[in-house]
Each structure stands twice: as C-alpha cells, then as structure tokens.
Amino acid sequence: MLMFALALAASPQPAASLPPFLPRQAVAQCEAEEPGDFDAQAECVKGLIRDYRQLSALYRYAKPALREAIDGCIAEYREDGRPDWNMTQICTHRGDTLLTEVTVARDKFDMDGARAHCRREQSERADVNFDDCVRYEVIGHRDFALFKAVYPDKAVQASFALCLDRWTRDGLTDWDMTSYCAQDQLDGVERLAALRAAAKD
C-alpha cells in the first residue's frame, strides 16, 4: 500500500511547494475511511497521491490569486493538523475564474473544440452535463500542460503523447481523459520505480 506513496518522494518537487505529502498520514486517513477493506484503502491512498500530484503541479505554476486560493483550501480542509488532499483538490476547483490562472503558456486551449467534444459526449451519453463537461475539459487541458511541464523526461513525454493520441477522435480531444491517462502513466512510473528500488535490496 505504501508503494505509491514511497515512490512519490522521488517525483520532481516544485520550487514553490505545498506542505509535504506524508505517506503515513495518507495511509492512516484511508484506513479510517475504509476500515477492513484493503483494496479500498489502496485506492484511497492512490487517489490522495494523484490529488497531491495534481495540486503540486498546479501550485508550482499558479498565479498569486490561485496560490492564495489553494492555501485557503489547505487551511479549510485540515483534520488533526494534516491536509485532506482530496477535499483540497475539490475546493481548489470551485472558482471558475481561477481555473486557468497558471503561468504555463503551452498550447492554446480550443474552447470551440471542447464544446464540440461535449456536444458529441451528450449525444452519446444521456448523463453528460454540458457545462460540467466543458469545465472538466478546461481543467484537463490545464493539468495535462502542467504535467508536461513538471515531467520533462523523454520517456514520460512519449507516454503523454500516447495519451493524447488515445483520447483524440476526429480532431476533438477529450482533455479530461487525456489528463487522467497522464496520471495513469505517472502512477506506472512511480510503481516501476518502487519495484526497481525493491529489486536492488
């Protein structure tokens, strides 16, 4: 269960950073939330690591107003002195005006393409809320750009390109799933790093 968390320590750390991710606290939180269900505990820890990874990248490149909002969310969602990274991540995405307040100037976001993608999603699935879909596309595009900036390794970048190709159809990219796929790739990098480290012992 600690494999994900231990590998996180080897991840790039931002110049401006959040409080540290503490594996022991994450495990304790997940054990309390999911007593007796080891699979759910492992998924919970994985979710906290992903939330922290996303927030860490966001914090590194956040403009002052967004960084202040993140700090406020961390202060609001503390339990027994430790941040709840899941609730902090949710809180951070509350304000529409702050979603793109980052200093990473990568690919320009194609709002028309996002809307076209969401209209297509609505036509294929009845449960899709158009406004929520567009919001998640904005967040996904931003996070994908952040991950590309934070993880410049060529092999990781190649895995990100694979995600982009996998989630682009007919010229429309599903940025929410592309970002999710990038998180999957980073999970894989961290698991493999932990296994390699264990194999050396």
C-alpha positions in Angstrom: 0.0 0.0 0.0 2.9 2.4 0.7 4.5 1.6 -2.7 2.8 4.5 -4.4 3.5 6.9 -1.6 7.2 6.0 -1.2 7.8 6.5 -5.0 6.2 9.9 -4.8 9.2 11.1 -2.8 11.3 10.7 -5.9 8.9 12.8 -8.0 10.1 16.3 -9.0 9.4 18.8 -6.2 8.3 22.3 -7.1 10.2 25.4 -6.2 7.1 26.8 -4.6 5.6 23.9 -2.9 2.7 22.6 -0.8 3.2 21.0 2.6 4.9 17.6 2.1 2.9 14.5 1.3 3.2 12.2 4.3 2.6 8.6 3.4 1.9 7.5 7.0 -0.8 10.2 7.3 -2.3 9.2 4.0 -2.5 5.5 5.0 -4.0 6.4 8.4 -6.6 8.6 6.7 -7.6 5.8 4.3 -7.6 3.1 7.0 -10.0 5.3 9.0 -12.2 6.0 5.9 -12.3 2.4 4.7 -11.9 0.1 7.7 -11.2 -3.5 6.9 -11.3 -3.0 3.1 -7.7 -3.2 1.9 -8.5 -2.7 -1.8 -10.5 0.4 -1.0 -7.7 1.7 1.3 -5.1 1.2 -1.5 -7.4 3.0 -4.0 -7.9 5.8 -1.4 -4.1 6.2 -1.0 -3.7 6.2 -4.8 -6.4 8.9 -5.0 -4.6 11.1 -2.4 -1.3 10.7 -4.3 -3.0 11.7 -7.5 -4.7 14.7 -5.9 -1.4 15.8 -4.3 0.5 15.4 -7.6 -2.1 17.5 -9.4 -2.1 20.2 -6.7 1.7 20.2 -6.5 1.9 20.8 -10.3 -0.8 23.4 -10.1 0.8 25.2 -7.1 4.1 25.3 -8.8 2.8 27.3 -11.7 -0.1 29.1 -10.0 -0.5 32.8 -10.3 -0.8 34.6 -6.9 -4.6 34.6 -6.8 -4.8 30.9 -7.4 -1.9 30.1 -5.0 -3.8 32.1 -2.3 -7.0 30.1 -3.1 -5.1 26.8 -2.7 -3.6 27.9 0.6 -7.1 28.8 1.8 -8.4 25.4 0.8 -5.5 23.7 2.6 -6.3 25.7 5.7 -10.0 24.9 5.4 -9.6 21.1 4.9 -7.3 20.1 7.7 -8.1 17.3 10.1 -5.9 16.6 13.1 -3.3 19.1 11.6 -3.0 17.2 8.3 -4.3 18.4 5.0 -7.0 16.3 3.3 -5.6 16.4 -0.3 -8.8 15.1 -1.8 -11.0 17.9 -0.3 -8.3 20.4 -1.0 -8.3 19.4 -4.7 -12.1 19.7 -4.9 -12.1 23.0 -3.1 -9.4 24.4 -5.5 -11.7 23.8 -8.5 -14.7 25.6 -7.1 -13.9 29.0 -8.6 -14.3 29.2 -12.4 -12.2 32.4 -12.7 -9.2 30.7 -11.1 -9.1 27.5 -13.3 -6.7 28.9 -15.8 -4.6 31.2 -13.5 -1.4 29.4 -14.2 1.9 30.6 -15.7 2.4 27.6 -18.1 1.9 29.0 -21.6 1.7 25.9 -23.7 -0.9 25.0 -26.3 -3.8 27.4 -26.5 -7.0 25.9 -25.3 -9.5 25.4 -28.0 -12.9 26.3 -26.3 -14.8 25.6 -29.5 -13.2 22.2 -29.8 -14.1 21.5 -26.1 -17.7 22.5 -26.7 -17.9 20.3 -29.8 -16.4 17.4 -27.9 -19.0 17.9 -25.1 -21.9 18.1 -27.5 -20.7 14.8 -29.0 -20.5 13.3 -25.5 -24.0 14.5 -24.8 -25.3 12.8 -28.0 -23.6 9.6 -27.0 -24.4 9.5 -23.3 -27.6 10.9 -21.7 -25.9 11.6 -18.3 -23.4 14.2 -19.6 -24.0 17.7 -18.2 -22.7 20.1 -20.9 -21.4 22.8 -18.5 -19.7 20.3 -16.3 -18.1 18.6 -19.3 -16.7 21.9 -20.6 -15.4 22.7 -17.1 -13.6 19.3 -16.9 -12.1 19.9 -20.3 -10.6 23.2 -19.2 -9.2 21.5 -16.1 -7.9 18.5 -18.0 -6.2 20.7 -20.6 -4.6 22.8 -17.9 -3.4 19.7 -15.9 -2.1 18.0 -19.0 0.0 21.1 -19.8 1.2 21.2 -16.1 2.2 17.5 -16.1 4.1 18.1 -19.4 6.0 21.0 -17.8 6.8 19.2 -14.5 7.8 15.8 -16.0 10.2 16.7 -19.0 11.7 13.2 -19.2 11.6 11.9 -22.8 10.0 8.6 -21.9 7.3 10.2 -19.8 6.7 12.8 -22.5 6.3 9.9 -25.0 3.7 8.3 -22.7 1.8 11.6 -22.6 1.8 11.7 -26.4 0.3 8.2 -26.3 -2.5 9.5 -24.0 -3.1 12.5 -26.3 -3.4 10.2 -29.3 -5.6 7.7 -27.5 -8.1 10.4 -26.4 -8.3 12.4 -29.6 -11.0 11.3 -32.1 -11.9 13.1 -35.3 -9.8 16.1 -34.3 -11.5 16.5 -30.9 -9.6 15.8 -27.7 -11.1 14.6 -24.5 -8.9 16.6 -22.2 -10.4 15.2 -19.0 -9.5 11.7 -20.1 -6.1 12.7 -21.5 -5.2 14.2 -18.2 -6.5 11.1 -16.4 -4.4 9.0 -18.7 -1.3 11.1 -17.9 -1.9 10.4 -14.2 -2.1 6.7 -15.0 1.3 7.0 -16.8 2.8 8.7 -13.8 1.3 6.1 -11.5 3.1 3.5 -13.6 6.4 5.4 -13.5 6.2 5.5 -9.7 5.2 1.9 -9.3 8.0 0.7 -11.5 10.5 3.0 -9.7 9.4 1.4 -6.4 9.7 -2.1 -7.8 13.2 -1.4 -9.2 14.3 0.1 -5.8 12.9 -3.0 -4.0 14.7 -5.3 -6.5 18.0 -3.7 -5.6 17.6 -4.6 -1.9 
